[in-house]
Amino acid sequence: MTELINLTKNEAVLAKAVQRARERTIIIPTFKQMRDPSLIPDKIKQELATVGLWDLNPLNLFRITWRNEPKEHGGGFGDVNYIELPSALTGVDARIILLVGKWFPTGAHKVGAAFGCLAPRLVTGQFDPTTQKAVWPSTGNYCRGGAYDSHLLACESIAILPEGMSQERFDWLAAVAGEVIKTPGSESNVKEIFDKCWELRRSGQDVVIFNQFDEFGNYLWHYEVTGPAVHEVLKQIMGPNDRYRGMASNTGSAGTIAFGDYLKEQFPNSKIAAAEAVQCPTLLRNGFGEHRIEGIGDKHVPWIHNVKNTDMLVALDDAATIGLMRLFNEPAGQAYLVQQGVPADLVAQLPLLGISSIANMLTAVKMAKYYEMGSHDIIATVATDSMDLYMSRMVEYRQKEGEFTPQDAAARFHRYLLGAGLDNMLELSYYDRKRVHNLKYYTWVEQQGKTYAEIQAQWYDDDYWPSIHRHTDEIDALIDEFNDRVGLL
């Protein structure tokens, strides 16, 4: 089988990358250090004491971890950042935990997925930071993470995202990315992003496309970093009678879902639920459409989605995510939740959930109801980003819908959370999974240059997905070798 992450060295280009890193004082973290920041050299930890979380400083490469101290400037490292949602909020007895993405540089965990794609190319000499441009196609946070990583690694970048995404994304990218390209449409218009990538390839520019939907570095980062982070939280909170039952995540690029693969190896009976918008039910009904759950993509099955390991599909109404966004962030909504018995300190943390994070939470709620989970059952998911990246949407909906009243709060809480039902859910049989997997053909074989043999290998070769995991130690060794040649440690 062809190696899914190519680690072949190009020595001539690698020498240039080493020289660029030496000139820009760049040291690259290993996957092990992102999992366990205690392995980071003390010298770097001391220097980070004067660096802001979002600063364009190469030292912040070492803050690509779930273990950052939750502060905006000068923070160190500690336990994994997470919150547990009480049943007074979710309406289910099951314990739902969310890893918190706000405390990554850029305010979203996609900065890690982008690192997993770029770093192996850089330390093998497959990407030349002195001549090539890194292209980051995305529906939002991934291209922000890619532009940020590129800046820290002294690479030119091009960010591609739909014109209908939140204004915060464009404002930030304008100051960080070398170029920003807006494509037609909004969240579900992924093909238009892919089309722009082909246009850039044919333009004669020296570009490398880091497509999160087919780059196995994205899958690997979540398997190796997010998976162990969730496992660490489980070790902290699980009592002798508690059970980890599974994970829930929007499909998106399917990178995050890889942490479910990791945890299935630790807990073989656990489940993986993949979610999408009911307005664009690609996985559930081979359908299409548009929706408002920013950050989850649609209208195709990502190449890096291990569908054979997915147990459930959930389609969410985007009205629920928008309704809960206002409930969690409007003063009247927060006051109502406190009146309903939700602890005030937890209510104060609800802005840690951005729009797709709310969808992840709602998927976990529906999953808990479907499997009739009790108080000893635990579901894990992630708060990919926070409402810091969507405040323009709050302004938009205030103008569109008017004041958010206590009556609005009651209606949305009872309808969208306590009233969440088992609609638009499918527990997957073997042939249900195969049907979803086969949908990859139309995007990836017909349009994007993958082969029939590759799509068959994803389904029939039992070593296909585990072979990706075995690259981690080799990549870390290459990173250590690169840093040794740069000579800054």
N, C-alpha and C positions, 0 to 999 in steps of 0.2 A: 504494500500500500504506500502511496506517495505521502511523504511527511506533510502533515496539515499545517505545521508552523515551520517554515523553511529557515534553518539556522546556518546555511552555507555562508562562509566568510568571503568577502571581497576585500582583500588586504589593501589595495590601493585606495579605495574609498574610506576604509576604516581608519587609515592613517590620517586622512583629512578630518574625519570626525573627531579623532583623538586630539588633534591640534586645535580644532575649534573649541572643544570642551576645555582644554587647558587655557586658552585665551579668555574664555568667558567664565572661568572658575566653576565648572559644572561637575558635580559628583552625582551619580545615578544610584538610586536605592534598589535593592534586590526585592524580590517577592517575599523572601523571608522577613526582611525588615518592615515591609508594609503589613505583614501579618502580626509581627511582634516588634514594635518600635524599641523595646529594650535592647535590641541588637544594633541600633544606630550608634555610631561613634559619639562619645561624650562631647567631642569638639563641635560636632554639628548641632547637638542638642543645646549647647551653650550659645551658639550663634543664633539659633532660632528664637532665643529669648527676646531679641530686639526686632523680630520680623512679624509683620501683620499676616493674617491668615490668607488674604487674597493678594498680597504683594507679588509683583512680578519679579520674584527673586528665586534663583535656582535652588536655594535651600528648601523652598516649599515643595520640591519633589518628595522630600521626606515626610511631608504631611499628607501624602496620598495614603491614608489609612483611616479605618473606622475608630481609631483610638486617640484622636486629637482631643486635647483638653478643650471643652466647649467655651472658648473665648476668642475674640476677634483679633487679638494682638498678643504675641509673645507666649502663647500657650505651649505647654509641654505635652506629655502623653500620659494616658491612664487607661481605665477600663473602656470597653466598647460602648459607644454612645447609643442608647436605646431608650424607648419608653414602653411601658405596658399599659394597655387600655383596659379600664375597669368595665365590668358588666353593666354598670349603671349607664355607661355611654353606648356600648355595643349592643346591648340587649341579649347577649349570649353568655353562657357560663364559661365557655372556653377562654383560656388566657391567650390574648393576641399581643405579640410583641413586634415592634417596628424598630429596626436599626435606623438611626437618624443621619441623613446625608448632609444636613446643613453645615456641618463642621468640617467638610472637605474644602480645600481651596476651590473657588468658583461657586461654593454653596451647593454642590451636587456631586453624587458619587461617580458620575460619568467621567470625571477627570481620571479615575482609576482605569476604567475600561479603555480610554484613549491611550493611556500610558502602556497598557498591555499590548496595544497594537504597534505603537511607535518604537518603544524601547528596544525590542528584539531586532528590528530593522536597523536601528542606529548602531548597536553594539556588534553587529555582524558586518557592517559596511554595505548593507543593502539599501540604505538611504543616505544620500549625500547632503548634509545640512548646508554645505557651501554653495550648492547649485540647484538643488531640487526644492519643490514646494510640496508640502503635505496638504492634501485635500481631505476635508472632513465633512462628508455628507450626513445630514442629520435632520431630525425634526426639533432640535433645540439644544438640550444640555450636552450631547455628545460633541457637537461642533464647538461649543464653548470650552469643554474640557480639552478637546484637541488643539484649539487655538492657544489655550493657556499652556499646555504641555509643550507645544511647539516653541512658544516664546521662551519658556524656561530652558529648553534644550537648544536654543539659538537656531531654530529652523523657521523658514518662511511658511506661512499657512494661508489656505483658502477655506473659508467656512461657507457651506451651502445649507440653506434651510428655507422652508416655505415662507412666503411673504406674510401669511396670516398668523404667525407666531407672536407671542407677547412682546411688547415694545422693549421690555427690560433686556431681552436677549440681544436685540439689535443695537441698543445703546451701548451695552458692554462690549460686544464684538467690535464695534467701530473703533474702540481704543486698543484692542489687543490683536485681532486678526489682521493679516496683511491685506486681505481682500474678503469682502462679504458678498455672496451671490444669493439673491432672493429668487426662488422658483415659484411658479403659479400654485395657488391653492393654500391649504392649511394642513392640519395634523395628518390627515389620511392620504395626502398626495405624495407618497413615497416614490412612485415611478418617475415623477417629474424630476426628483433629485437624482435618481439613477441616470436619467437621460442627460442631465447636465454633466454628470461625470464622464459619460461617453463623449460628449462634445469637447470637454477639456482634453481628454486623451487624444482626440483627433486634431486638436488645435496646434500641435507642435510644441506646446509648452512642456518643460521637463517636470512632470508632476507624478506623485505617487498617491493613489487613492486609498485611503484608509476607511473602507466601508464597514461600519459597525455591524451591519447585517450579515456579512460573510467573513469577517476577520476573526479567526479563532483566538487571537490574543484577547479579545473582549470576553469570550467564553472562559478562557483560562484565568483571567484576572478574578472574575467572580467566583469561579470554582476554588481558587487558591487563597483568596483574600476574604471575600464576603462569606463564603461557606464556613471557614474556621471562626470568623467573627461571631456568626450566629451560634455556632457550636459552643463557643466560650460563654455566651450569655446563657445558653441552656444549662451549662454546667453550674452557673451561679444560681439560677432560679429554680431548678427542678428539685422537687422533693422526692422521697422514695416511692410515692405512688403516682407521680406525674409521668405523662407520656408526651413526647414530641410526635404530633400527628401529621405535620406537613407544612408546606409553604404555599403562599399565594403571591402571584405577581402578574401585572400586565405583561402581555407578550413583548411589546416594544421591539427591541433588537434581539430579544431572547438571551442577552448576556446575563442579566440578573437571574434568570431561571436556572442557570448553571449552579447556583448555590444549592438548589434543590437536589441536583445530581450528587453533590458532595455529601449532603446530609442523608441521602438515601443509602449511601455506603455505611454511614454510622448507625442509621435507624432504618433497616431494610423494609419495614412495613409502613413507612411514611409516604405521604402523597404529595403530588405536585399539581397545583391548579393554575392554569394559564387564563388570563382574562383579556377581553377586548371590549369595544363599545358595541352595544346592540344596534346602534345606528350604522355600523359597518361590520357585520358579523362574518368575517372572512373564514375563521376557523370553524365556527359553529354551523354556518349555513352556506358556505362557499359564496358569501354575499359581498356587498360593497356599499359605499356611501360616504358620508362625512360626519364628523363628530367633534366634540369640544374638550375631550380629555387630553390635554396637551402633554406630549412626551411619550406616547405609546405607539405611534406609527400604525400602519394598517394596509389592507388590500394585498397582502402577500404573506407567505410563511418565511421567516428568516432562515437563511441557510444554516446558521449556527444553533437553531432550535433542535434539541434532541427530543423530537416528538415521541419517539418510542418509549420514552421515560416519563411522559406526561399522562396524568391520570384523569384530569377533569378540565372542561372548558366552561368558562363563565362569561356571559355577555352582560355588560352593565349599561344602564341608561345614563347618558351623559348629563341628563337633568338632575340625577341624583348627586353626581359629583359636584356640579355647580351649586346645587342647593345646599349641600353640606359645606362647601367652601364658604358660603355666606354665613351659615350657622356657626361655624368654628371661628370666624374672624370678625363678625359684626358684634358690637357691644350688646345688643339685645339678644343675640344668639348665645353669647357666652354667659350672660346673666341667666337666661332660661335654663341652660345646662346645669348651672350651679343649683338652681331651684329644684331640678330633677334629681339631685343627689350626686352629680358628678363632682369629684373633688376640685376645688378651685385651683389648686396648684397644677392639676392635670389640664384643666381648661386653659390655663395660661400657656401651656405647651402646645396646644393644638395648631397654632400657626407654624409649627415645625413641619406640618403636612402641606405640601403643594397639591396641585390638582391631581396628578397621577398618583401621588401618595394616598390621597383620599380614596381613589379607586382601588388601590391595593388593599387598604383597610376594609373597604366594602366587600371585596372579593373574599377576604378572610372571614368576614361575618357570614356571608352566604355559605361558604365552605363549612363553617362550624354548624350551621343549621342543617345543612344537607346530611352530614355525617352524625348528627345528634350528639355533638361533643359536650362533655361535662366539664366540671371545674378542675379536673386533673389533666385535661387535654390542652396542648399548647400548639398554636399556629404561629409561624414566623413570616414576616414580610419586611419591606423596607420603605422608609420615607425618603424617596429618591432625592427630593429637594424640598424647600420650604416656600411659604407664601411670599418671602422676600422677592422672589422672581416673578410674582404674578399680581402685584398690587395694582398695576394698570387694569387688570381684569376686574378687580374689586370696584374701581372707579367706573368702569364700563357698565357693570351690572347695577350699580347704584343709579346711574343715569337711565338705564334701560328699564329697570324694575321698580325703582323708587326706594323709599325708606324701608329698611328691614325691621319689622315690628315684632313684638312678642308673639303675636298670632302667627306670623311667618315662621318664627323659630319653632313653635309647637308643631305646626304642620309639617315642616321639613324633618324635624327630629323623629316624629312618629311615622311619617310615610317612608322616609328613605333609610332610616337606621332600624328603629324598632320594628318597622313594617317590612323590612327586607325579606323577600320570599325566595322560593326555589325556582322561580321562573328563569328561563334562558340559561339553563345549566345542563351539562351532559357529562356523565361519567363514562369514560372512554373504554370501549372494548378493543381488542387487538385490531379489528378491521376499522374501527373508528379512527384509531391512531394512524393506521396505514393510509386511510383516506386523506387525513390532514397532511401527512408527510408527502403524499403524492402531489399535493398542490404546489410544492416547491418547484416542480418541473416547469410550470408555465413562466415563472419569473426567472429561475436560475439557469435552466438548460436552454429554453427558447430565447431568452433575452440577454442573459448576463454571462454566457460562455462556459458554464459548468457542463459536465458530461453526464450521459446516462449512466456510465459506470460509477461515477462518484455518488449520484443520488441513490443508486442501488447499494453501494457500500455503506452509506449512512444507515440503511435499514437492516441489511443482512450481515454485515461484518461486526461481530461482537467486540472486536478490538478497536473499532473506529474511534469511539468517544474516549475510552481510556487512554488511547495513544496520545491524545492531546495533553493529558495530565502529566505524562512522563517527561514533558519538555521542561518542566519548571526548574529542576536542579541544573540542567544544562544552560538555561537562560541565566540563572543566577551566577553560574561560573563565568559566563561570558561578560556579565556586568562587572563582576569582580576584576576580571582581566582587563576590561576597558578602564576601570577606575585606576588600576595599578599603572597602566600606561600613561594615563593623564597625570598622575603623580601628585595629586593634591592632598591625598590622605597620608 
